[in-house]
Amino acid sequence: MNTRIITGTGLLLALALLSQSLRLIIPLPNMVSMFLIGSLVGLCMLVAAMRYGLASGLGIAWATPVIAFMQAMLPFAPFVPLVALGNTVFVILGYLLKNQSVWLQALVCSVAKCVVLYCSFALLFVGFAVLFVGFAVPYPIGRAVLFMMSWPQIVTGTLAVVGARFLLNHSSLGGNK
């Protein structure tokens, strides 16, 4: 890796982590926080992948859920790999579809991430109930998490793709590699 890739990836990681930290700095309503922060973090992951390569985007995709757990935004440790998996699908598909229509890229990436996240969290909750008889994720938490992993992922993913494509096409980020 050259210095430009490391520096660009580092700056985008810092921006993604700063975006995640907005909820700790600015008291935003939960829905605003979810849509704003989710879109900004997704944008950082995609810009990194599309500008600096798949490894850059995946690095951000895997680091952000770890930091979200450390910030107590992901309440249970088993949530970290599931969010990382959803981010991985999003970044890989975004990278593979970077030369396609922005709307095709947005649709495929956001719907795939939504399906992966929703299904994996639903399976996790069922698995907890089966493996640990008498233990289950509390209903209000499970319901809230499944909601966040449903259609809002399509909205935030679409905004991230459109934002990333706009930035890459209309700024110095889209210049020669």
N, C-alpha and C positions, 0 to 999 in steps of 0.2 A: 504494500500500500504506500502511496506517496503522501506527502505532507498535505497537499490540497484535499485529498479524500478524508484523511484523518481530521483535519481542521474543520472541513465542512460538516462531517458527520458529528463531530463534537459540538459544534455550534447548534446544529439541529436537535441533538439530544438535550442540550442545555435549554433550548427554547421549548421543547416538549415537556421537560421537567418543570420549567417555570410555568408553563400553561397549566400543568397538573396542580401546581401549588397555588394557583389563583384562588381556589376554594378555601385555602387556609388564610389568605391575605384579605380577600374581598368577600363579604358575606353575600353570596348570590343565592337566589332561590334554587332548590334542587333541580328543577327542570331546566332552568337557564344554565346552571353549572354543567349538567349532563350534556346538553347540546353544544354549548360553547367549548368546553374543555375537550370533549370527545372529538369534535371536529378539528380543533387545533392540533391535538396529539396525532390524529390520523393524518393530517396534512403534513406534519413533520416526518412521519414514517414514510409516507409516499414520496415526498420531495427527496428524502435521503436515498431511497431505493432507485428512483428514476434518474436522479442526478449523479449519485456517487456509486451506485451498484447495489445489488441485492443484499450483500452482507451489511451494508450501512443501514438500510431500512430494517433489516431483521435485528440488528443490534439495538435499535431504538424500540422495536416491537417487543423485545424481551426485557429490556431494562425498565420500561415504564410501568408494567404491572408490579414489579418488585418494589419500586419506589412508592407506588400507590398503596401497597400493603404496609410499607413502613410508615406511611402517612395515615394509616387506619382507614383508607378509603375502600380497601378490600378487606372485609372484616375477618376472613378466615384464610389461612395459608393455602388450602387446596384450590382457592379461587385463582391464585397467581398463574399456575400453568395453563389453566383453562383460558384466561384472558390472553396469555402469551400465544396460545394456539389460535385463537380467533384473530389476533393481530398478525400472526404468521401467514394465515390464509389470505388475509386482506393485502398484505405487502407482496406476497408472491404473485397473486392474481393481478394486482396493480402493476407490478413490474412487467409481467408477461403481456399485459394488454395496453402498455403505454403508447403503442403506435396505432391503437384502434380509436374509434369514436369515444369522446369523453363520456357520452351517455351510456354506451355499452360498458365501458370500463367501470363507471360508477354503479351501474345496475348489478353487474356480475360480482364486483368486489364487495359491495355493501350487503347484498342478499346472502352471499356465501358466508360472510362474517357473521351475520345475524343468525343463520341456520346453525353454524358451528357453535356459536356461543350459547344459543338457546338450548339446543339439544345436549350439549355437554354439561351445562348447569342442571338441566332437568335430570339427566342420568346421574349426576353427582348427588343430587338431593334424594333420588330413589335409592342409590347405592348406600348412602348414609343410613337411610331407614332400614334397609335389608341387612347390612353388615353389622350395624350397631343397634341391635334391638333395644328399643326404648329411647334411642337418641335420634333426633331428626333436627334439621335446620328449622329454627322457629318459623312458623307460618308467615308472620309479617315480613321477616327478612327474606325468606324464600320467594314470596310473592313479589316483593320489591325488586329483588335481583332478577327474577325471570322477566319482569316488565322491562327493566333496563337492558336486558339482553335480547329484547324483541324488536319491534319496529323502530325504536329510537336509534338502533344500530344502522338501519337503512338510511335514516336522515343524516346522522353524523358521518357515515361513510360516503354518502353522496356529496355532502358539503366538503369533505376532505379531498375527494377526487377532483371536484370542480375547482376548488381553491388551489390544489397542487398544480393542476394543469394550467390554470391562469398564471400562477407565479412563474412556472417554468417557461411559459410562452411569452410573458410580458415583463421579464426582469433579467438582470444579469445572471441569475441562477441557470437560465436556459442556454447560456453561452456554450462555447466549445469545451469539451471535456479535457 
